[in-house]
């Protein structure tokens, strides 16, 4: 691979690394496994970058990450304990206001509800609601028709609403 190709890769693909990690983290439910899989996915993307045809770089990379996650899961079926994904930071004085406690509780409940979704629902929710991909982009990443993406999103939102004790119409 030439320096020009590497520069192009860094310019086009590398800016989407955070998105790749977020997807892997939600699909694998383990921060360390997600880091390993993203590293593998980026190496694969670099290896096959000559096949990239100036489409949506983000969707292209996320499709590779998704496939690497699925491969990783097939190879590593174990009784591994799932470590919750939280981005909570300690508060300096050790006290929380009621509003912060409620917000943290709501975020934790949502996190648990998302983690409990089956993979095909969890991945479309993450791609749509966290990564903000369009239905067409999700269709490209997941490899299913747009109608299937829409159906999975609707079912995922309904499951989340039920898990959180909300009315389904409020969740959409």
N, C-alpha and C positions, 0 to 999 in steps of 0.2 A: 504494500500500500504506500502510495506516495505521500509526501508531506502535504501536498495540496489536498489530497483526499482526507487526511487526518485533520487538517484545519477545517475543512468543510464539515466533517463529522462533529468536531467540537463546537462549531458554530450552529449547526442544525439540531443535533441530537442531545448534546450535554445539557442544554437549558431545561430539558424535561426530566432530569434525574429525580428531582423531588417528587414529581407526579408518579414516576415509576416506583419509587420507594413507598409512597402512600398506598398505591394499589397493592403492591406485594405485601405490605404490612397488614392490610385488611384481609387479603385472601389467605395468607398463611397464619395470621394471628400470633406471630412471633417476630420480634424486632430483629433478632440476630439472623434467623432464617431469611427474612426479607432482605437484609443487607447482602447476604450471600447470593440470593437469587438475582437481585438487581445487578450485582457485579457480573454474574454469569450472563445475564441478559444483555448487558452493555457490551461484553466481549463478543457475544453472538452478533449483536447489531453491528459492531465494528467489522467483524469477519465477513458479514454479508452486506455491508454497506454499498458495495457496487451494484447490488440488486435494488436498492432504494431508488425510486423514480420521481423524486420531487413532489410527493403527495403530502399528506398531513403527517409530519414527522412525529408529532406527539402520539397520534393514534398508532402509527407504525411501531414505535418503541413500546407503547403500552400493550400492543398485541403480542410482542415478543416476551414481555414481562409476564403477561397472563399465561402464555404457553409454558414458560419456564416454571411458573408457580405450579401449574397442573402437573408437569413432569416431576417436580420436586415432591409434591404430595403423593404421587403414585409410588415413587421410590422410597419414601420415608414414612410409610404408614406405621405409626407407632402410638403408644399410649402416652405420648408427650403431654405434659401439663401445659395448658394454655395460659400464657401470661397476659393479663389484661393490658390493653393498649391505653395508656393514659398519659396525658400531657400536663398533669397537675404539678404545680410547683409549690414548694413550701412558702407560706406567708411569713414574712420576716418577724413579726411579733408573736406568731403562733396562734393568733385569734382570728376567727373568720366572722364577718358580719353575717346576718341571717340571709341577706340577698346572695352573697357569695356561696354560702352553704347550699342554698336552694339551686343555684345555677350549677354547682358542681354535682349535686345529686341528679339533676335533670340530665346533665351531660353523661354521667356514668350510666344512668338508665338507658339512654339512647345508645351508648356504646355497647352495652350488653345486648340490647335488642338487635343491633346490626350484626354483632358477632354470632348471634344465634340463628341468623338467616342461613338457609342453604346457599352453597357457593354461587349457583346461577342467579340468585336474587341479590346476594351481597355484592357481587361484582358489578351488576348494573346500577345498584344504588350508589356505590362508591364512585363509579365513572360518571354518573349523572349529577349527583348532589354534592360530591366533594371535588371531583375533577372538572365538573361543569362541561362535559362533553355533550355534543348534540346526539340525537337518536341515531343519525347516520354514522357518526364517529363511533358510537358504542357498537353499532352493528358491525362495523369494520373490525373493531378490536376483538369482539366476542365471536364473530363469525356466524351470526344468525341474522335473519331478515329483520328489518326495522319493526315490523308488526310484532315479532317475537320480543324484541327489546321493550316495546311499549307494554305488552302484556306482562312481561316479567316485572317491569317497574310498577305497574298497577298492583300486582300481587304482592310485591315486596313492600310497597307502601301500606297496603292493607294489613299485612302481617305486623309491620312496625306499629301501626296504629293500634292494633289489637294488643300487642305486647305492652304498649305504653298506656293502655286504657283510654284511648281516644276514639272518637267517632272517625270512621274511614274518610268521610268528606273533609275533615279538618286536616288530615295528614297530607292530602294532595295539594 
